[in-house]
């Protein structure tokens, strides 16, 4: 029903403002309901608890990042393996993939701030570590294929974990310290050049 959709939307809008102002731990469901003009019973009709409400706000952005990054790794691996369809889009390119990810993140800038600075006490407070674990497997597949083609030994798991962590930390740093999307992309472009040089160095044959 329209009234139910409107009530849920008001709850999400007010909850987003409450979480941004007070953080997850100090946010009050009673305050959210009051501002949304609904009862606490109505809130529990739509959401199981505070964490479910928080998840409804941040999870779509997290899933979109996951989709873009996963597709990037998949396409990059296909390029290494010379699959003919790998060049159908530009997401295999590090810069273009970063541009897509940053654009999406800056379109949802407040959500990023919620995740990175306001999620303490929720299941999202260690989301960066979760992303590192998720994308480490993709990076490992790329490393194995690249090492195979160059006839060298691939970087070990410790180094791969560190590399992925450094890249994630770069995104976090830019998001926390640069509000302008264009400048953020310029920063990340330089960071990618630096990281790419280091990545290539890991596959040089030792004399």
PAZAPA-4460 file (N, C-alpha, C; in steps of 0.05 Angstrom, whole numbers, plus 32768, in hexadecimal, padded with zeros to 4 digits):
% residues 207
    n_x    n_y    n_z   ca_x   ca_y   ca_z    c_x    c_y    c_z   seq   type   mol
   8011   7FE8   8000   8000   8000   8000   8011   8019   8000     1      X     A
   8007   802E   7FF5   8016   8047   7FF2   801D   8052   800E     2      X     A
   800B   8052   8021   8010   805D   803B   8027   804E   8049     3      X     A
   8028   8033   8045   803D   8023   8051   8058   802A   8044     4      X     A
   8058   802D   802A   8071   8034   801C   807B   8050   8025     5      X     A
   8068   8062   8029   8070   807D   8031   807B   807C   804E     6      X     A
   806E   806C   805F   8077   806A   807B   8093   805E   807C     7      X     A
   8098   804A   806C   80B3   803D   806C   80C7   8051   8061     8      X     A
   80C0   8060   804D   80D3   8074   8041   80D9   8089   8056     9      X     A
   80C5   8092   8065   80CB   80A7   8079   80DD   809C   808F    10      X     A
   80D9   8083   8096   80EA   8076   80AA   8107   8075   80A0    11      X     A
   810B   806D   8087   8126   806B   807C   8133   8087   807B    12      X     A
   8124   809B   8073   812F   80B6   8072   8137   80C0   808D    13      X     A
   8126   80BD   80A0   812B   80C6   80BC   8141   80B6   80C9    14      X     A
   8142   809C   80C4   8156   808B   80CF   8172   8092   80C4    15      X     A
   8173   8098   80AA   818C   80A0   809E   8197   80BA   80AB    16      X     A
   8185   80CD   80B0   818E   80E6   80BD   8196   80E0   80DA    17      X     A
   8188   80CF   80E8   818E   80C9   8104   81A9   80BB   8106    18      X     A
   81AE   80A7   80F5   81C7   8099   80F5   81DF   80AB   80EE    19      X     A
   81DA   80BD   80DB   81F0   80CF   80D3   81F7   80E2   80EA    20      X     A
   81E2   80EB   80F9   81E7   80FE   810F   81F3   80F0   8127    21      X     A
   81E9   80D9   812E   81F0   80CC   8148   8201   80B3   8146    22      X     A
   8202   80A7   812E   8210   808E   812B   81FD   8077   8132    23      X     A
   8205   805F   812A   81F3   8048   812F   81ED   8043   814C    24      X     A
   8201   8044   815D   81FE   803C   8179   81EB   804F   8188    25      X     A
   81EE   8069   8183   81DF   807D   8192   81C4   8084   8185    26      X     A
   81BF   807B   816C   81A6   8081   815F   818F   8075   816E    27      X     A
   8179   8084   816F   8161   807C   817E   814A   8074   816B    28      X     A
   8140   805C   816E   8129   8054   815E   8111   8064   8165    29      X     A
   810E   806B   817E   80F8   807C   8186   80F9   8097   8179    30      X     A
   8111   80A3   8178   8114   80BD   816B   810E   80BB   814D    31      X     A
   8117   80A6   8140   8112   80A1   8124   80F4   80A0   811E    32      X     A
   80E7   8090   812F   80CA   808D   812B   80BB   80A8   812F    33      X     A
   80C3   80B6   8143   80B6   80D0   8148   80BA   80E3   8131    34      X     A
   80D2   80E5   8126   80D7   80F6   810F   80C8   80ED   80F6    35      X     A
   80C5   80D3   80F3   80B7   80C8   80DC   8099   80C8   80DF    36      X     A
   8090   80CE   80F7   8073   80CF   80FC   8066   80B4   80FC    37      X     A
   8074   80A0   8106   8068   8085   8107   806E   8079   8123    38      X     A
   8060   8064   812A   8064   8057   8143   807B   8043   8141    39      X     A
   8086   803B   8159   809B   8027   8159   8091   800D   814D    40      X     A
   8077   8008   8151   806B   7FF0   8146   806D   7FEF   8128    41      X     A
   8069   8007   811C   806B   8009   80FF   8088   8004   80F6    42      X     A
   809B   800D   8105   80B7   8008   80FE   80BD   7FEA   80FE    43      X     A
   80B4   7FDC   8112   80B9   7FC0   8114   80A8   7FB0   8100    44      X     A
   8095   7FBC   80F4   8086   7FB0   80DE   8098   7FAD   80C6    45      X     A
   80A9   7FC2   80C2   80BA   7FC2   80AA   80D6   7FB7   80AF    46      X     A
   80E0   7FBA   80C8   80FC   7FB3   80CE   80FD   7FA3   80E7    47      X     A
   810F   7F8F   80E8   8111   7F7D   8100   811B   7F8C   8118    48      X     A
   812F   7F9D   8114   813C   7FAC   812A   814C   7FC3   811F    49      X     A
   815C   7FD0   8130   816C   7FE6   8127   8180   7FDF   8111    50      X     A
   818D   7FC8   8115   81A1   7FBF   8101   8194   7FB9   80E6    51      X     A
   817C   7FAE   80E6   816E   7FA9   80CD   8167   7FC3   80BF    52      X     A
   8160   7FD7   80CE   815A   7FF2   80C4   8174   7FFE   80B8    53      X     A
   818A   7FFC   80C6   81A3   8007   80BD   81AC   7FF8   80A3    54      X     A
   81A8   7FDE   80A2   81AF   7FCE   808B   819E   7FD7   8072    55      X     A
   8185   7FDD   8076   8174   7FE5   8060   817F   7FFF   8053    56      X     A
   818D   800F   8063   8198   8028   8058   81B2   8024   804A    57      X     A
   81C4   8014   8056   81DF   8012   804B   81E4   7FFA   8039    58      X     A
   81D5   7FE5   803B   81DB   7FCC   802C   81DA   7FD0   800E    59      X     A
   81C6   7FDE   8003   81C6   7FE2   7FE6   81E0   7FED   7FDA    60      X     A
   81EC   8001   7FE8   8205   800D   7FDF   821B   7FF8   7FE1    61      X     A
   821C   7FE9   7FF6   8231   7FD5   7FFA   822F   7FC0   7FE4    62      X     A
   8217   7FB7   7FDD   8213   7FA3   7FC9   821B   7FAE   7FAD    63      X     A
   8216   7FC7   7FA8   821E   7FD2   7F8E   823C   7FD4   7F8C    64      X     A
   824A   7FDB   7FA1   8267   7FDB   7FA1   8271   7FBF   7F9B    65      X     A
   8265   7FAC   7FA9   826D   7F90   7FA6   826A   7F87   7F88    66      X     A
   8253   7F8E   7F7C   824E   7F86   7F61   8262   7F92   7F4D    67      X     A
   8268   7FAC   7F50   827A   7FB9   7F3D   8296   7FAD   7F41    68      X     A
   829F   7FAB   7F59   82BA   7FA1   7F5E   82BD   7F84   7F55    69      X     A
   82A9   7F73   7F5A   82AA   7F57   7F52   82AB   7F55   7F34    70      X     A
   829B   7F65   7F26   829B   7F65   7F09   82B6   7F6F   7EFE    71      X     A
   82C2   7F82   7F0C   82DC   7F8C   7F03   82F1   7F76   7F04    72      X     A
   82F2   7F67   7F1A   8305   7F52   7F1D   8300   7F3C   7F08    73      X     A
   82E7   7F36   7F04   82E0   7F21   7EF0   82E9   7F2A   7ED4    74      X     A
   82E4   7F43   7ECD   82EB   7F4D   7EB2   8309   7F4E   7EAF    75      X     A
   8317   7F57   7EC5   8334   7F59   7EC4   8341   7F3D   7EC0    76      X     A
   8335   7F29   7ECC   8340   7F0E   7EC9   833B   7F04   7EAC    77      X     A
   8324   7F0B   7EA1   831E   7F04   7E85   8332   7F11   7E72    78      X     A
   8339   7F2A   7E77   834C   7F38   7E67   8367   7F29   7E67    79      X     A
   8370   7F22   7E80   8389   7F13   7E82   8388   7EF9   7E73    80      X     A
   8371   7EEC   7E72   836E   7ED2   7E64   8367   7ED5   7E47    81      X     A
   8366   7EEF   7E3E   8360   7EF5   7E21   8345   7EEB   7E18    82      X     A
   8331   7EED   7E29   8316   7EE7   7E21   830C   7EFD   7E0E    83      X     A
   8300   7EF6   7DF7   82F8   7F0B   7DE4   82E3   7F1E   7DEE    84      X     A
   82D2   7F16   7E01   82BC   7F28   7E0A   82C6   7F3A   7E21    85      X     A
   82DF   7F37   7E29   82E8   7F46   7E40   82E9   7F64   7E3C    86      X     A
   82EA   7F6D   7E23   82EC   7F89   7E1D   82D2   7F96   7E16    87      X     A
   82BC   7F88   7E1B   82A1   7F93   7E15   829B   7FAC   7E25    88      X     A
   82A6   7FAE   7E3D   82A3   7FC7   7E4C   82BF   7FCE   7E58    89      X     A
   82C0   7FE5   7E66   82D9   7FEE   7E70   82DE   7FE8   7E8D    90      X     A
   82CD   7FD7   7E99   82CF   7FD3   7EB6   82E7   7FC2   7EBD    91      X     A
   82F4   7FB5   7EA8   830C   7FA6   7EAE   8323   7FB9   7EB4    92      X     A
   8321   7FD2   7EAB   8336   7FE6   7EAF   8334   7FF1   7ECC    93      X     A
   834A   7FF2   7EDA   834A   7FFA   7EF6   833F   8016   7EF9    94      X     A
   8347   8029   7EE8   833E   8044   7EEA   8320   8047   7EE6    95      X     A
   8316   803A   7ED0   82FA   803C   7ECA   82E9   802F   7EE0    96      X     A
   82F2   8018   7EEB   82E4   800B   7F00   82E3   801D   7F19    97      X     A
   82FA   802A   7F1F   82FB   803C   7F36   82E9   8054   7F32    98      X     A
   82E8   805E   7F19   82D6   8074   7F13   82B9   806D   7F18    99      X     A
   82B1   8055   7F10   8296   804C   7F14   8290   8049   7F32   100      X     A
   82A2   803D   7F40   829E   8038   7F5D   829C   8053   7F6C   101      X     A
   82AF   8065   7F66   82AF   807F   7F73   8296   808F   7F6D   102      X     A
   828D   808E   7F54   8274   809D   7F4D   825D   8092   7F5C   103      X     A
   825B   8078   7F5E   8245   806C   7F6E   8247   8074   7F8B   104      X     A
   825F   8073   7F96   8263   807A   7FB2   825D   8097   7FB8   105      X     A
   8265   80A9   7FA6   8260   80C5   7FAB   8242   80CC   7FA5   106      X     A
   8234   80BC   7F96   8218   80C0   7F93   8209   80B8   7FAD   107      X     A
   8217   80A8   7FBD   820C   809F   7FD7   8220   80A6   7FED   108      X     A
   8229   80BF   7FED   823E   80C7   7FFF   8237   80C5   801C   109      X     A
   821E   80CD   8023   8215   80CA   803F   8215   80AD   8048   110      X     A
   820D   809C   8036   820D   807F   803D   8229   8075   8043   111      X     A
   823C   807E   8033   8258   8077   8038   8262   8080   8053   112      X     A
   825A   8099   805A   8261   80A3   8075   8254   8093   808B   113      X     A
   823C   808A   8086   822E   8078   809A   823F   805F   809E   114      X     A
   8247   8053   8088   8255   8039   8089   8270   803D   8096   115      X     A
   827E   8051   808E   829A   8055   8096   829E   8061   80B2   116      X     A
   828B   8073   80BA   828F   8081   80D3   8279   807F   80E7   117      X     A
   8262   8073   80E0   824B   8073   80F2   8241   8057   80F7   118      X     A
   824F   8042   80EF   8245   8027   80F1   824E   8017   8109   119      X     A
   825E   8024   811B   8268   8016   8132   8251   800A   8143   120      X     A
   8254   7FF1   8149   823F   7FE3   8159   822C   7FD3   8147   121      X     A
   822E   7FD7   812D   821D   7FC7   811A   822F   7FB2   810D   122      X     A
   8223   7FA1   80FE   8232   7F8C   80F0   8243   7F97   80D9   123      X     A
   8240   7FB1   80D3   824F   7FBE   80BE   8268   7FCC   80C7   124      X     A
   826E   7FCB   80E0   8285   7FDB   80EA   82A0   7FD0   80DF   125      X     A
   82A1   7FB7   80D7   82B9   7FAB   80CB   82B6   7FA5   80AE   126      X     A
   82A5   7FB4   80A0   829F   7FAE   8084   82B7   7FAF   8072   127      X     A
   82CB   7FC0   8078   82E3   7FC2   8067   82F2   7FA7   8068   128      X     A
   82F4   7F9C   8080   8302   7F82   8082   82F3   7F6C   8073   129      X     A
   82D8   7F6E   8073   82C8   7F5B   8064   82CD   7F5E   8046   130      X     A
   82CF   7F77   803C   82D4   7F7B   8020   82F0   7F72   8018   131      X     A
   8303   7F75   802A   831E   7F6C   8025   831D   7F4D   8021   132      X     A
   830F   7F3F   8032   830D   7F22   8030   8300   7F19   8016   133      X     A
   82EB   7F28   800F   82DC   7F21   7FF7   82ED   7F25   7FDE   134      X     A
   82FB   7F3B   7FDB   8309   7F42   7FC3   8325   7F36   7FC2   135      X     A
   832E   7F2C   7FD9   8348   7F1F   7FD9   8348   7F06   7FC7   136      X     A
   8332   7EF7   7FC7   8331   7EDF   7FB6   8333   7EE6   7F98   137      X     A
   8326   7EFC   7F91   8327   7F05   7F75   8343   7F0E   7F6E   138      X     A
   8350   7F1D   7F80   836B   7F26   7F7B   837E   7F0F   7F79   139      X     A
   8379   7EFA   7F89   838A   7EE2   7F88   8388   7ED5   7F6D   140      X     A
   8370   7ED3   7F62   836C   7EC7   7F48   837B   7ED7   7F32   141      X     A
   837A   7EF2   7F34   8389   7F02   7F22   83A7   7EFE   7F24   142      X     A
   83B0   7EFC   7F3D   83CD   7EF9   7F42   83D7   7EDF   7F37   143      X     A
   83C8   7ECA   7F3B   83D0   7EAF   7F31   83D1   7EAF   7F12   144      X     A
   83BD   7EBB   7F05   83BD   7EBC   7EE8   83D4   7ECD   7EDD   145      X     A
   83D9   7EE4   7EE9   83EE   7EF5   7EE0   8409   7EE8   7EE4   146      X     A
   840D   7EDB   7EFB   8426   7ECE   7F01   842B   7EB6   7EED   147      X     A
   8415   7EA9   7EE7   8417   7E92   7ED4   8420   7E9C   7EB8   148      X     A
   8415   7EB2   7EAF   841C   7EBD   7E95   8439   7EC7   7E94   149      X     A
   8442   7ED2   7EAB   845D   7EDD   7EAC   8472   7EC8   7EB5   150      X     A
   8468   7EB0   7EBC   8479   7E9B   7EC5   8489   7EA2   7EDE   151      X     A
   847B   7EAE   7EF1   8487   7EB5   7F0B   8475   7EAB   7F21   152      X     A
   847F   7EAD   7F39   8470   7EA4   7F51   845D   7EBB   7F59   153      X     A
   8444   7EB5   7F5E   8431   7ECA   7F66   8436   7ED3   7F83   154      X     A
   842D   7EEC   7F89   8430   7EF5   7FA5   8422   7EE3   7FB8   155      X     A
   842D   7EE0   7FD0   8420   7ECE   7FE4   8407   7EDB   7FF0   156      X     A
   83F9   7ECC   8000   83DF   7ED5   800A   83E2   7EEE   801C   157      X     A
   83F7   7EEF   802B   83FC   7F06   803C   83FE   7F20   802C   158      X     A
   840D   7F1F   8017   8411   7F37   8006   83F7   7F3E   7FF8   159      X     A
   83E8   7F2A   7FEE   83CF   7F30   7FE0   83BB   7F3D   7FF3   160      X     A
   83BA   7F33   800C   83A8   7F3F   8020   83B0   7F5C   8025   161      X     A
   83C9   7F61   8027   83D3   7F7C   802C   83CC   7F8E   8015   162      X     A
   83D0   7F85   7FFC   83CA   7F95   7FE4   83AD   7F9D   7FE3   163      X     A
   839B   7F8A   7FE8   837E   7F8F   7FE7   8377   7FA3   7FFD   164      X     A
   8383   7F9F   8015   837E   7FB1   802B   8386   7FCE   8025   165      X     A
   839D   7FD1   8018   83A7   7FEB   8011   8394   7FF9   7FFE   166      X     A
   8389   7FEA   7FEA   8377   7FF6   7FD7   835D   7FFE   7FE5   167      X     A
   8353   7FED   7FF7   833A   7FF4   8005   833F   800D   8017   168      X     A
   8356   800E   8024   835C   8025   8035   835E   803E   8024   169      X     A
   8367   803C   800B   8368   8054   7FFA   834D   805F   7FF5   170      X     A
   833A   804D   7FEF   831E   8056   7FEA   8313   8064   8003   171      X     A
   8318   8057   801A   830D   8062   8033   8319   807D   8039   172      X     A
   8333   8080   8035   8340   809A   803B   8335   80B0   8029   173      X     A
   8331   80AA   800F   8326   80BE   7FFD   830A   80C6   8005   174      X     A
   82FA   80B2   800B   82DE   80B7   8012   82DC   80C8   802C   175      X     A
   82EE   80C4   803E   82ED   80D2   8058   82F9   80EE   8056   176      X     A
   830A   80F3   8042   8318   810C   8042   8313   811E   8029   177      X     A
   8304   8113   8016   82FF   8123   7FFE   82E1   8121   7FF6   178      X     A
   82D4   8138   7FF8   82B7   8138   7FF3   82B0   813C   7FD5   179      X     A
   82C4   8145   7FC6   82C0   814B   7FAA   82C6   8132   7F99   180      X     A
   82B3   8128   7F8A   82B7   8110   7F7A   82CD   8112   7F66   181      X     A
   82CF   8129   7F58   82E3   812C   7F43   82FF   812B   7F4F   182      X     A
   8303   8139   7F66   831D   8139   7F73   8323   811D   7F7D   183      X     A
   830F   810F   7F87   8313   80F4   7F92   831D   80E2   7F7B   184      X     A
   8311   80E5   7F64   831A   80D4   7F4D   8336   80DA   7F45   185      X     A
   833E   80F4   7F46   8359   80FB   7F40   836D   80EF   7F54   186      X     A
   8365   80F0   7F6D   8376   80E3   7F82   8379   80C5   7F7D   187      X     A
   8362   80B8   7F78   8363   809B   7F75   8372   8093   7F5B   188      X     A
   8371   80A5   7F47   8380   809F   7F2F   839E   809D   7F34   189      X     A
   83A8   80B0   7F44   83C4   80B0   7F4C   83CA   8098   7F5E   190      X     A
   83B8   8092   7F70   83BC   807B   7F82   83BD   8061   7F72   191      X     A
   83AC   805F   7F5D   83AC   8047   7F4D   83C6   8044   7F3E   192      X     A
   83D1   805A   7F34   83EB   8059   7F26   8400   804E   7F39   193      X     A
   8400   8058   7F51   8413   804F   7F65   840F   8031   7F6C   194      X     A
   83F6   8029   7F70   83F1   800D   7F77   83F7   7FFA   7F5F   195      X     A
   83F1   8003   7F47   83F6   7FF3   7F30   8414   7FED   7F2C   196      X     A
   8424   8002   7F31   8441   7FFE   7F30   844B   7FEA   7F44   197      X     A
   8440   7FEB   7F5C   8447   7FD8   7F71   843E   7FBC   7F6A   198      X     A
   8426   7FBA   7F5F   841B   7FA0   7F57   842D   7F93   7F41   199      X     A
   8434   7FA2   7F2D   8445   7F97   7F18   8460   7F8F   7F23   200      X     A
   846A   7F9D   7F37   8484   7F97   7F42   8484   7F7C   7F50   201      X     A
   846D   7F73   7F59   846B   7F59   7F67   846F   7F42   7F54   202      X     A
   846D   7F47   7F3A   846F   7F31   7F26   8489   7F32   7F16   203      X     A
   849C   7F42   7F1F   84B6   7F43   7F11   84C7   7F2B   7F1A   204      X     A
   84D5   7F20   7F07   84E6   7F0A   7F0E   84FE   7F13   7F1D   205      X     A
   8505   7F04   7F31   851D   7F0B   7F41   8536   7F02   7F31   206      X     A
   854A   7F14   7F31   8563   7F0D   7F23   8573   7EF8   7F32   207      X     A
***
